Amino acid sequence: MSKKLTSTLLLFAVFIGFLAWGLTQLVTSIQATPRDGETIFYSILLLGCSGVALIAILSLPRKKM
């Protein structure tokens, strides 16, 4: 497997991981009875990191067919 493909797959895994982690933490912290602002802010930061990974994926050079 080439290095480009490996790095692209790892970047996609980081995007999916941070997105799932951030959404799960946001939903559970919003549904909790004593809402914790710090946890909500942390989950929004995780979603921001997944957004940065998505932008990095979309800005990768593409093959011309």
Protein Blocks (a to p, Z undefined) as FASTA:
>chain_A
ZZklmmmmmmmmmmmmmmmmmmmmmmmmmmpmbdcfklmmmmmmmmmmmmmmmmmmmmpc
cddZZ
